[in-house]
Amino acid sequence: MNVVVCVKQIPDPANPGKLTSDTHTIVRDGKLILDDSDAYGVEMALQLADAAGGGEVTLVSMAPHGETSGLRTALAMGAAKAILISDDELAGSDALSTAKVLAAAIRRAEPDLVIAATESTDGYTGTTPVQVAEVLGWPSVSFVKKVAVADGVVKADRQTETGYDSVEVPLPALVSVTAGVVEPRYPSFKGIMAAKGKPVEELRIGDLGLDASQVGAAGARQQVVSVEPAEARKAGEIAVDDGDGHEKIVAFLEQLKVI
Ligand SMILES: Cc1cc2nc3c(=O)[nH]c(=O)nc-3n(C[C@H](O)[C@H](O)[C@H](O)COP(=O)(O)OP(=O)(O)OC[C@H]3O[C@@H](n4cnc5c(N)ncnc54)[C@H](O)[C@@H]3O)c2cc1C
């Protein structure tokens, strides 16, 4: 079974992030790393390909400046190859344009299954995976915490507020996974050395049959109009137990309409 994993390469969260002053988008001019969220998808894909007894895992990433650092990390985990879409025309792409680009690259790779994370850790609109599926015309299952594939069908447990739904969809399909789906492996030294020689195909939008009017700032339908610092968290309320602690807890929960 051939699996594509959408892998976002993001600025290192250990360094303070910067926004551009005009478009309020994240500055991505330094080294980009594998988004932690996507390590779960890579691990899940490797396990599913193993369980199927064949096939390979291909990474697809859209990132500026021909960036491959994050891809090399995922290749070191065991993915076979990668497709990178990098093009100056992509600057200013919104989530839908990103989805169109990823979908075009995925269609070219002809996988049985696509895996993405539920949301990235830098932009986190959490909308890209379902948009990719819609552009492809494939079924998608979001918030997946458990997934298995057999006889051309994806069986997934989909996290809900109260538990989970068991969902089945035919292949080809896309699933977006949560952080609990599997425990990502650490790349071994052997894996890191092997990753240096694995193929990374770099594409421009023209290679995907797209033009500059469909992507980048020209194709964007979303605009970040302003950005505000997050409000500082207020100090919590301390209740002293003078023998009536249980009553205070009940009153507090009633006020929140929890009970
Ligand atoms: C108005 C606007 C302008 C923007 N301008 C720029 C810009 O100039 N330069 C720039 O670099 N970005 C820009 N972005 C962000 C860029 O387009 C994002 O990649 C896209 O919006 C999706 O990011 P997200 O973090 O919201 O994805 P989410 O939907 O939160 O991501 C969920 C999952 O989808 C997959 N995914 C998402 N993005 C990618 C990707 N790029 N490659 C592979 N897999 C992916 C991953 O599996 C990810 O974990 C802009 C976004 C907006 C809304």
The ligand as a MOL file (V3000), in Angstrom:
LIG
                    3D

  0  0  0     0  0            999 V3000
M  V30 BEGIN CTAB
M  V30 COUNTS 53 58 0 0 0
M  V30 BEGIN ATOM
M  V30 1 C -3.7370 34.7280 4.2660 0
M  V30 2 C -2.6150 33.7440 4.4170 0
M  V30 3 C -1.3800 34.0480 3.8420 0
M  V30 4 C -0.3110 33.1410 3.9790 0
M  V30 5 N 0.8900 33.4800 3.4310 0
M  V30 6 C 1.9400 32.6420 3.5490 0
M  V30 7 C 3.2150 32.9850 3.0490 0
M  V30 8 O 3.4160 34.0320 2.4770 0
M  V30 9 N 4.2270 32.0900 3.1940 0
M  V30 10 C 4.0280 30.9070 3.8120 0
M  V30 11 O 4.9980 30.1210 3.9010 0
M  V30 12 N 2.8460 30.5620 4.3120 0
M  V30 13 C 1.7940 31.3960 4.2080 0
M  V30 14 N 0.5810 31.0560 4.7290 0
M  V30 15 C 0.4100 29.7920 5.3880 0
M  V30 16 C 0.3850 28.6410 4.4090 0
M  V30 17 O -0.3820 28.8260 3.3090 0
M  V30 18 C -0.0580 27.4050 5.1850 0
M  V30 19 O 0.7190 26.3160 4.7510 0
M  V30 20 C -1.5050 27.0240 5.0120 0
M  V30 21 O -2.3050 28.1370 5.3120 0
M  V30 22 C -1.8930 25.8690 5.9000 0
M  V30 23 O -1.3000 26.0210 7.1350 0
M  V30 24 P -1.9910 25.6630 8.4880 0
M  V30 25 O -0.8660 25.7410 9.4440 0
M  V30 26 O -3.1830 26.4520 8.7440 0
M  V30 27 O -2.4180 24.1350 8.2140 0
M  V30 28 P -3.3450 23.1780 9.0290 0
M  V30 29 O -4.6040 22.9970 8.2750 0
M  V30 30 O -3.4050 23.5520 10.4780 0
M  V30 31 O -2.4220 21.8860 8.8560 0
M  V30 32 C -2.8880 20.5670 9.0710 0
M  V30 33 C -1.9680 19.6240 8.3580 0
M  V30 34 O -2.0510 19.8280 6.9410 0
M  V30 35 C -0.7760 19.5410 6.3530 0
M  V30 36 N -0.1690 20.7800 5.8180 0
M  V30 37 C -0.5070 22.0620 6.0550 0
M  V30 38 N 0.3030 22.9000 5.3700 0
M  V30 39 C 1.1830 22.1230 4.7110 0
M  V30 40 C 2.2830 22.3770 3.8490 0
M  V30 41 N 2.6510 23.6200 3.5360 0
M  V30 42 N 2.9570 21.3090 3.3340 0
M  V30 43 C 2.5940 20.0290 3.6350 0
M  V30 44 N 1.5860 19.7270 4.4560 0
M  V30 45 C 0.8830 20.7560 4.9710 0
M  V30 46 C 0.1000 19.0220 7.4880 0
M  V30 47 O -0.0760 17.6270 7.6310 0
M  V30 48 C -0.4890 19.7680 8.6830 0
M  V30 49 O -0.1170 19.2070 9.9110 0
M  V30 50 C -0.4960 31.9380 4.6560 0
M  V30 51 C -1.7420 31.6210 5.2020 0
M  V30 52 C -2.7940 32.5200 5.1010 0
M  V30 53 C -4.1090 32.1530 5.7370 0
M  V30 END ATOM
M  V30 BEGIN BOND
M  V30 1 1 1 2
M  V30 2 1 2 3
M  V30 3 2 2 52
M  V30 4 2 3 4
M  V30 5 1 4 5
M  V30 6 1 4 50
M  V30 7 2 5 6
M  V30 8 1 6 7
M  V30 9 1 6 13
M  V30 10 2 7 8
M  V30 11 1 7 9
M  V30 12 1 9 10
M  V30 13 2 10 11
M  V30 14 1 10 12
M  V30 15 2 12 13
M  V30 16 1 13 14
M  V30 17 1 14 15
M  V30 18 1 14 50
M  V30 19 1 15 16
M  V30 20 1 16 17
M  V30 21 1 16 18
M  V30 22 1 18 19
M  V30 23 1 18 20
M  V30 24 1 20 21
M  V30 25 1 20 22
M  V30 26 1 22 23
M  V30 27 1 23 24
M  V30 28 2 24 25
M  V30 29 1 24 26
M  V30 30 1 24 27
M  V30 31 1 27 28
M  V30 32 2 28 29
M  V30 33 1 28 30
M  V30 34 1 28 31
M  V30 35 1 31 32
M  V30 36 1 32 33
M  V30 37 1 33 34
M  V30 38 1 33 48
M  V30 39 1 34 35
M  V30 40 1 35 36
M  V30 41 1 35 46
M  V30 42 1 36 37
M  V30 43 1 36 45
M  V30 44 2 37 38
M  V30 45 1 38 39
M  V30 46 1 39 40
M  V30 47 2 39 45
M  V30 48 1 40 41
M  V30 49 2 40 42
M  V30 50 1 42 43
M  V30 51 2 43 44
M  V30 52 1 44 45
M  V30 53 1 46 47
M  V30 54 1 46 48
M  V30 55 1 48 49
M  V30 56 2 50 51
M  V30 57 1 51 52
M  V30 58 1 52 53
M  V30 END BOND
M  V30 END CTAB
M  END
